[in-house]
Amino acid sequence: MSSYPKLQAVIGDADEFIRFLALAAVVVTPTETVAICRDPDDDRLIEAALAARADAIVTGDQDLLTLGDIAQIQILTPRKFLETLHPNT
């Protein structure tokens, strides 16, 4: 049984998906500091995404989702992200 029920509902086998993400992960060191989120702890995620030159941040966190796009980085729910990968499903 997965310990990620919300993720499981969207993608199926969440544990397998998380193992895949761990294999594909790239560790970055942020080079700039931002202070733009309602929740200051979320600023670290923006900093990491900027350092990685990420295309998207995938999250269910409303404090991040309300930001929209940051420096051409889309902030998307998991469902919306999957829709961008498979727009006709």
Buried (B, 14 or more C-beta within 10 A) or exposed (E): EBEEEEBBEBBEEBEEBBEEEEEEEEEBEBEEEBEEBEEEEBBEBBBBBBBBEBEBBBBEBEBBBEBEEBEEBBBBBBEEBBEEEEEEE
